[in-house]
Amino acid sequence: MNTGRYKWTKIAESVTEFQFAANNMTTIQVADKTITIARKDKDLFACANKCPHAGGIISEGFMDAAGNLVCPLHRYRFNPRNGRNVSGEGYFLKHWPIEQRADGIYIGMEEKGLFGF
């Protein structure tokens, strides 16, 4: 996760607005990006919808018993809190902070600086 500034965008009034599949994942569109929202107990996680290894659709995968996101193509596993690949292949899954606030659910997207950097 980038430690820089974030632009916080409201993505829902409450968690009940999300249409979670049986695997406790759904997708949303934010800033021209397809983002997977995953739920584990009362925690929410936001990550890229494509696996960095071979482009598998993360939202079509599942969460294992340890709470890792599992890609449906090759079963690569990612910690949803930090995006780290926990099955040893060395990949990193892009992820964003997500907050459940009194007035809704927000996702933090990196603000682009001068010249888009």
C-alpha positions in Angstrom: 0.0 0.0 0.0 1.3 3.4 -0.9 1.9 5.6 2.1 1.2 8.8 0.1 -2.0 10.7 0.0 -5.3 9.1 -0.8 -8.4 10.4 -2.4 -11.2 8.8 -0.5 -14.2 7.8 -2.6 -17.5 6.6 -1.1 -18.4 3.3 -2.7 -21.5 2.3 -0.7 -23.8 3.5 2.1 -23.4 0.2 3.8 -22.0 -3.3 3.3 -25.6 -4.5 2.4 -25.3 -2.7 -1.0 -22.7 -5.1 -2.2 -23.9 -8.2 -4.1 -21.4 -10.7 -2.7 -21.2 -14.1 -4.5 -21.0 -17.3 -2.5 -17.2 -16.8 -2.4 -17.7 -13.5 -0.4 -16.4 -11.4 -3.3 -17.9 -8.9 -5.7 -16.5 -6.3 -8.1 -17.1 -2.6 -8.4 -15.9 0.1 -10.8 -13.9 3.0 -9.3 -11.8 5.5 -11.3 -11.9 3.3 -14.4 -10.6 0.3 -12.5 -12.4 -3.0 -11.8 -11.8 -3.7 -8.1 -12.6 -6.8 -6.2 -14.2 -6.3 -2.8 -13.7 -9.3 -0.5 -15.4 -9.9 2.8 -14.0 -12.0 5.7 -16.2 -11.9 8.7 -16.8 -8.2 9.3 -13.6 -7.1 7.4 -13.6 -5.7 3.9 -10.7 -5.8 1.5 -10.2 -4.1 -1.9 -7.7 -5.4 -4.5 -7.1 -5.6 -8.2 -9.5 -8.0 -10.0 -6.7 -9.5 -12.1 -3.9 -11.8 -10.7 -0.5 -10.3 -11.4 0.8 -13.8 -12.5 -1.4 -14.7 -15.5 -4.4 -12.4 -15.3 -6.8 -14.8 -13.5 -10.0 -13.1 -12.3 -9.5 -12.8 -8.5 -13.3 -12.3 -7.9 -13.8 -15.8 -9.4 -11.4 -17.4 -6.9 -12.0 -17.9 -3.2 -10.7 -17.1 0.2 -8.9 -19.9 2.0 -9.3 -20.8 5.7 -6.5 -18.4 6.6 -8.3 -15.5 4.8 -6.0 -15.4 1.8 -7.4 -14.5 -1.7 -6.8 -17.5 -4.0 -6.6 -17.0 -7.8 -8.8 -19.5 -9.7 -6.2 -20.2 -12.4 -3.1 -21.4 -10.6 -4.1 -21.2 -7.0 -1.6 -18.4 -6.1 -2.5 -17.0 -2.7 -2.4 -13.3 -1.6 -2.8 -11.7 1.8 -5.7 -9.2 1.3 -4.3 -6.8 3.9 -1.0 -6.1 2.1 -1.2 -7.8 -1.3 1.8 -10.1 -0.6 1.9 -13.4 -2.3 1.9 -16.0 0.5 2.4 -19.1 -1.7 6.0 -18.2 -2.5 6.0 -17.1 -6.1 6.9 -13.5 -5.3 4.0 -11.7 -6.9 2.2 -8.7 -5.4 -1.5 -8.1 -5.8 -2.4 -4.4 -6.0 -4.7 -3.4 -3.1 -6.3 -0.3 -1.6 -7.3 0.7 1.9 -11.0 0.5 2.6 -12.8 2.0 5.5 -16.2 1.4 7.0 -17.3 4.8 8.4 -20.5 5.9 10.1 -21.7 7.5 6.8 -20.6 4.7 4.4 -17.8 2.7 3.0 -14.9 4.4 1.4 -11.9 3.3 -0.7 -8.6 5.2 -0.7 -7.1 5.7 -4.2 -3.6 7.2 -4.7 -3.7 10.8 -5.7 -1.7 11.5 -8.8 0.8 14.4 -8.5 2.2 16.6 -11.1 2.4 15.0 -14.6 0.4 12.0 -13.3 3.1 10.6 -11.1 
